[in-house]
């Protein structure tokens, strides 16, 4: 059995995520922090915007979501991370 193309797997993963978010009333436009992913994305990870109460519901039903990490800030230095957090 041949392995599936990685781009196809990523695309299906994002479709599953979007469908499960829609069940919680979250639109595709509301879901992603940045541009929505496409089949051409190199990374299987994505930054999303979820309400705390929806995280468990979505993950319980998902087959392809492997981890959810809460990001409080990003930056190459403490001062850069503090600026990101205050946006």
LUMBAGU-411662 format. One record per residue: residue number from 1; residue in one letter; x, y, z of N, C-alpha, C in turn. Coordinates in pm, 1 decimal. Atoms other than C-alpha are relative to their C-alpha. Example, Ala and Ser with C-alpha at 12.3 -4.5 7.8 and 13.67 -1.06 7.14 Angstrom:
// residues 2
+-----+---+----------+----------+----------+----------+----------+----------+----------+----------+----------+
|   k | r |      npx |      npy |      npz |     capx |     capy |     capz |      cpx |      cpy |      cpz |
+-----+---+----------+----------+----------+----------+----------+----------+----------+----------+----------+
|   1 | A |     89.0 |   -119.0 |      0.0 |   1230.0 |   -450.0 |    780.0 |     90.0 |    120.0 |      0.0 |
|   2 | S |    -82.0 |   -119.0 |     -6.0 |   1367.0 |   -106.0 |    714.0 |    -77.0 |    109.0 |     73.0 |
+-----+---+----------+----------+----------+----------+----------+----------+----------+----------+----------+
***
This chain:
// residues 87
+-----+---+----------+----------+----------+----------+----------+----------+----------+----------+----------+
|   k | r |      npx |      npy |      npz |     capx |     capy |     capz |      cpx |      cpy |      cpz |
+-----+---+----------+----------+----------+----------+----------+----------+----------+----------+----------+
|   1 | X |     84.2 |   -117.5 |      0.0 |      0.0 |      0.0 |      0.0 |     88.6 |    123.7 |      0.0 |
|   2 | X |    -79.9 |   -121.4 |     11.9 |    143.4 |    335.5 |   -103.0 |    -40.5 |    101.2 |    106.3 |
|   3 | X |     29.3 |   -105.7 |    -97.5 |    171.7 |    618.0 |    147.7 |    -68.2 |    116.4 |    -70.5 |
|   4 | X |     66.3 |   -114.1 |     62.6 |    -60.3 |    910.5 |     81.7 |     94.3 |    118.7 |     -9.2 |
|   5 | X |    -77.9 |   -121.5 |     17.0 |     86.2 |   1235.1 |    -41.0 |    -19.8 |     89.0 |    122.6 |
|   6 | X |      7.0 |    -80.0 |   -123.1 |    165.8 |   1458.9 |    259.2 |    -91.2 |    121.3 |    -16.5 |
|   7 | X |     85.8 |   -116.6 |     22.8 |     -9.4 |   1760.2 |    102.2 |   -147.4 |    -36.6 |     10.4 |
|   8 | X |    138.9 |     45.1 |     -6.3 |   -332.9 |   1562.1 |     68.1 |    -40.0 |    -25.6 |    144.9 |
|   9 | X |     27.6 |     26.2 |   -141.2 |   -312.1 |   1449.7 |    432.2 |    -21.4 |    130.8 |     74.6 |
|  10 | X |     15.2 |   -130.5 |    -64.6 |   -262.1 |   1810.0 |    549.0 |   -132.4 |     64.8 |    -37.3 |
|  11 | X |    123.7 |    -60.5 |     46.6 |   -555.4 |   1928.9 |    338.6 |   -120.2 |    -65.7 |     68.3 |
|  12 | X |    108.9 |     71.9 |    -65.3 |   -785.1 |   1659.1 |    482.7 |     -5.1 |     35.2 |    148.0 |
|  13 | X |     -4.3 |    -36.0 |   -141.4 |   -670.2 |   1744.9 |    835.7 |    -66.3 |    136.0 |     21.8 |
|  14 | X |     59.1 |   -131.9 |    -14.8 |   -765.0 |   2109.9 |    787.7 |   -149.6 |     -3.1 |    -28.9 |
|  15 | X |    143.5 |     13.3 |     28.1 |  -1101.0 |   2010.9 |    636.3 |    -72.8 |    -57.8 |    120.9 |
|  16 | X |     61.4 |     57.1 |   -120.2 |  -1175.0 |   1797.4 |    942.6 |     -9.4 |    105.7 |    109.7 |
|  17 | X |     -2.5 |   -103.9 |   -101.4 |  -1075.9 |   2082.1 |   1173.9 |   -108.5 |    104.7 |    -26.6 |
|  18 | X |    101.0 |    -99.1 |     36.6 |  -1298.8 |   2328.8 |    986.7 |   -141.2 |    -54.6 |     20.2 |
|  19 | X |    132.7 |     60.4 |    -17.7 |  -1595.1 |   2087.5 |    991.7 |    -36.1 |    -10.5 |    147.3 |
|  20 | X |     26.6 |     10.5 |   -143.7 |  -1563.7 |   2025.8 |   1365.6 |    -20.5 |    137.6 |     62.5 |
|  21 | X |     19.0 |   -136.5 |    -49.9 |  -1529.7 |   2398.6 |   1431.9 |   -138.2 |     51.5 |    -41.0 |
|  22 | X |    131.7 |    -43.0 |     47.1 |  -1841.9 |   2461.7 |   1222.4 |   -111.3 |    -58.1 |     87.2 |
|  23 | X |     98.9 |     59.6 |    -90.0 |  -2034.1 |   2221.3 |   1448.1 |    -12.8 |     79.4 |    129.7 |
|  24 | X |      2.2 |    -82.6 |   -120.6 |  -1944.1 |   2456.1 |   1734.8 |    -36.6 |    145.2 |    -31.8 |
|  25 | X |     40.1 |   -134.7 |     38.8 |  -2056.3 |   2762.9 |   1538.1 |    114.7 |     92.2 |    -34.5 |
|  26 | X |   -117.9 |    -80.0 |     34.3 |  -1706.9 |   2878.9 |   1442.2 |     19.0 |     -5.8 |   -151.1 |
|  27 | X |    -17.8 |     -4.1 |    144.9 |  -1674.9 |   2992.4 |   1080.1 |    147.2 |    -14.1 |    -36.8 |
|  28 | X |   -138.1 |     13.0 |     48.6 |  -1362.7 |   2934.6 |    870.2 |     75.6 |    131.1 |     18.7 |
|  29 | X |    -63.2 |   -130.6 |    -13.8 |  -1292.1 |   3308.4 |    880.3 |     35.4 |     30.2 |    146.0 |
|  30 | X |    -26.3 |    -22.3 |   -142.3 |  -1311.9 |   3314.6 |   1262.5 |    104.9 |    -96.2 |     55.7 |
|  31 | X |    -83.5 |    107.5 |    -53.2 |  -1109.8 |   2995.9 |   1308.6 |    149.1 |     31.4 |     -1.2 |
|  32 | X |   -144.7 |    -13.9 |     16.6 |   -765.5 |   3089.6 |   1178.3 |     50.3 |    136.8 |     43.4 |
|  33 | X |    -63.4 |   -125.1 |    -41.3 |   -536.2 |   3352.5 |   1332.0 |     60.3 |     68.6 |   -121.7 |
|  34 | X |    -62.9 |    -52.5 |    121.4 |   -353.4 |   3393.5 |   1000.6 |    -80.8 |    -48.0 |   -119.9 |
|  35 | X |     67.8 |     47.9 |    121.0 |   -443.6 |   3305.7 |    642.4 |    -36.8 |   -148.0 |     14.2 |
|  36 | X |     36.3 |    142.2 |     -5.7 |   -635.2 |   2976.0 |    617.3 |    100.2 |    -84.6 |    -79.4 |
|  37 | X |    -97.1 |     86.0 |     69.4 |   -407.2 |   2686.5 |    517.5 |    -56.5 |    -54.5 |   -130.4 |
|  38 | X |     36.9 |     64.2 |    125.9 |   -411.5 |   2529.0 |    172.7 |     74.9 |   -132.5 |     -9.7 |
|  39 | X |    -69.0 |    127.7 |     21.9 |   -295.0 |   2195.3 |     37.4 |    148.6 |     21.5 |    -26.7 |
|  40 | X |   -140.5 |    -29.1 |     30.4 |     33.2 |   2366.2 |    -50.2 |     80.4 |     39.2 |    123.1 |
|  41 | X |    -72.7 |    -32.7 |   -123.0 |    123.0 |   2449.1 |    312.4 |    103.1 |   -108.0 |     30.0 |
|  42 | X |   -106.3 |     95.3 |    -32.1 |    449.7 |   2289.7 |    416.0 |    -17.4 |    -58.4 |    139.6 |
|  43 | X |     11.4 |     41.3 |   -139.7 |    347.6 |   2260.0 |    781.8 |   -138.8 |    -56.6 |     30.5 |
|  44 | X |    130.6 |     53.0 |    -41.2 |     72.9 |   2042.6 |    930.1 |    -56.1 |     73.0 |    122.0 |
|  45 | X |     49.9 |    -74.9 |   -116.3 |     40.3 |   2289.7 |   1221.1 |    -59.2 |    133.0 |    -45.4 |
|  46 | X |     67.6 |   -124.5 |     33.0 |   -178.1 |   2595.9 |   1223.7 |    -40.6 |     69.5 |    128.7 |
|  47 | X |     45.0 |    -76.2 |   -116.2 |   -265.6 |   2874.6 |   1467.3 |   -147.9 |     29.0 |    -17.4 |
|  48 | X |    144.8 |    -19.3 |      5.2 |   -637.1 |   2884.3 |   1545.5 |    -48.2 |     81.2 |    119.3 |
|  49 | X |     63.0 |    -78.7 |   -105.3 |   -868.8 |   3092.8 |   1758.0 |   -123.1 |    -77.5 |     46.2 |
|  50 | X |    110.3 |     78.8 |    -54.9 |  -1095.3 |   2875.7 |   1978.8 |    -44.1 |     56.2 |    132.5 |
|  51 | X |     48.8 |    -29.9 |   -134.1 |  -1316.4 |   2950.2 |   2272.6 |     40.8 |   -116.6 |     89.7 |
|  52 | X |    -47.5 |    102.8 |    -92.8 |  -1195.6 |   2758.5 |   2578.5 |    -96.3 |   -118.4 |      7.9 |
|  53 | X |     97.7 |    108.4 |    -14.2 |  -1519.4 |   2559.4 |   2605.4 |    -11.9 |    -88.0 |   -124.9 |
|  54 | X |      9.2 |     77.9 |    123.5 |  -1493.9 |   2441.6 |   2241.2 |    118.8 |    -92.3 |    -23.1 |
|  55 | X |   -121.6 |     78.0 |     24.1 |  -1140.3 |   2299.2 |   2258.9 |    -23.0 |   -148.1 |     28.2 |
|  56 | X |     20.7 |    140.2 |    -35.8 |  -1237.5 |   1977.9 |   2437.7 |   -101.5 |    -66.1 |    -92.9 |
|  57 | X |    103.2 |     56.8 |     87.6 |  -1549.9 |   1924.6 |   2224.5 |     56.9 |    -32.8 |   -137.5 |
|  58 | X |    -58.9 |     21.7 |    132.5 |  -1353.7 |   1961.0 |   1901.3 |    100.7 |   -114.6 |      3.8 |
|  59 | X |   -103.9 |    103.1 |     -8.4 |  -1063.8 |   1740.3 |   2014.4 |    -58.5 |   -138.8 |     25.9 |
|  60 | X |     63.2 |    129.7 |    -25.1 |  -1294.2 |   1463.6 |   2138.9 |    -50.5 |    -64.6 |   -128.3 |
|  61 | X |     57.5 |     52.6 |    124.1 |  -1442.4 |   1426.4 |   1790.8 |    101.9 |    -14.5 |   -111.7 |
|  62 | X |   -100.4 |     -1.6 |    106.1 |  -1122.8 |   1471.5 |   1591.3 |     80.6 |   -129.2 |     -3.2 |
|  63 | X |    -88.4 |    114.9 |     20.7 |   -922.0 |   1185.8 |   1446.3 |    141.5 |     49.2 |    -29.1 |
|  64 | X |   -128.7 |    -45.7 |     50.5 |   -640.0 |   1394.6 |   1301.5 |     70.3 |    105.1 |     85.8 |
|  65 | X |    -65.4 |    -96.4 |    -89.3 |   -574.4 |   1661.0 |   1569.2 |     80.1 |    -78.2 |    102.8 |
|  66 | X |    -88.5 |     73.5 |    -91.3 |   -277.2 |   1536.4 |   1770.2 |     31.2 |     77.0 |    127.4 |
|  67 | X |    -31.4 |    -80.3 |   -118.4 |   -217.0 |   1826.7 |   2009.4 |    -58.1 |    139.5 |    -16.1 |
|  68 | X |     44.0 |   -139.1 |     -4.1 |   -351.5 |   2165.3 |   2110.8 |     87.5 |     68.4 |    103.8 |
|  69 | X |    -88.2 |    -74.6 |    -88.8 |   -106.9 |   2411.9 |   2261.6 |    -50.5 |    143.0 |      9.3 |
|  70 | X |     43.2 |   -138.2 |    -19.6 |   -209.0 |   2744.4 |   2411.5 |    122.5 |     90.7 |     -6.8 |
|  71 | X |   -111.1 |    -93.0 |     18.4 |     23.4 |   3022.5 |   2293.3 |    -38.1 |    132.2 |     65.2 |
|  72 | X |     27.1 |   -126.3 |    -69.2 |     41.7 |   3324.1 |   2520.0 |     71.9 |    116.1 |    -66.0 |
|  73 | X |    -76.1 |   -104.5 |     67.4 |    304.0 |   3518.3 |   2324.4 |    104.6 |    -63.0 |    -90.5 |
|  74 | X |   -105.3 |     42.8 |     91.3 |    557.6 |   3487.7 |   2043.4 |    103.6 |    109.8 |    -11.8 |
|  75 | X |   -104.8 |    -98.8 |     21.1 |    891.5 |   3659.5 |   1995.5 |    136.7 |    -60.4 |     17.7 |
|  76 | X |   -137.8 |     47.3 |    -13.9 |   1264.4 |   3617.0 |   1968.3 |     65.1 |     57.3 |    125.3 |
|  77 | X |    -48.9 |    -56.1 |   -126.2 |   1309.0 |   3823.2 |   2287.3 |   -120.2 |     23.9 |     90.5 |
|  78 | X |    109.5 |    -26.5 |    -94.5 |   1105.3 |   3898.5 |   2600.5 |    -77.1 |    125.2 |    -38.6 |
|  79 | X |     69.1 |   -124.9 |     34.6 |   1029.8 |   4252.9 |   2486.3 |    -86.9 |    -18.4 |   -124.5 |
|  80 | X |     79.7 |     27.4 |    120.7 |    910.8 |   4131.3 |   2144.1 |   -123.5 |    -82.2 |     35.2 |
|  81 | X |    113.9 |     81.9 |    -42.5 |    688.4 |   3871.1 |   2309.9 |   -102.5 |     83.4 |     75.6 |
|  82 | X |     93.8 |    -87.5 |    -73.3 |    536.5 |   4134.2 |   2540.4 |    -78.3 |     88.2 |    -96.3 |
|  83 | X |     70.9 |    -81.6 |    100.3 |    450.8 |   4353.2 |   2239.1 |   -107.7 |    -82.5 |    -70.2 |
|  84 | X |     96.1 |     89.2 |     66.2 |    276.5 |   4055.9 |   2069.1 |   -119.1 |    -24.0 |     89.5 |
|  85 | X |    105.6 |     31.6 |    -94.5 |     76.5 |   3982.3 |   2382.0 |    -95.9 |    116.7 |     17.6 |
|  86 | X |     83.6 |   -117.9 |    -21.0 |    -53.6 |   4339.6 |   2410.5 |    -74.7 |     45.0 |   -125.5 |
|  87 | X |     70.6 |    -36.2 |    125.4 |   -183.7 |   4352.0 |   2050.8 |   -146.6 |    -28.9 |     15.0 |
+-----+---+----------+----------+----------+----------+----------+----------+----------+----------+----------+
***
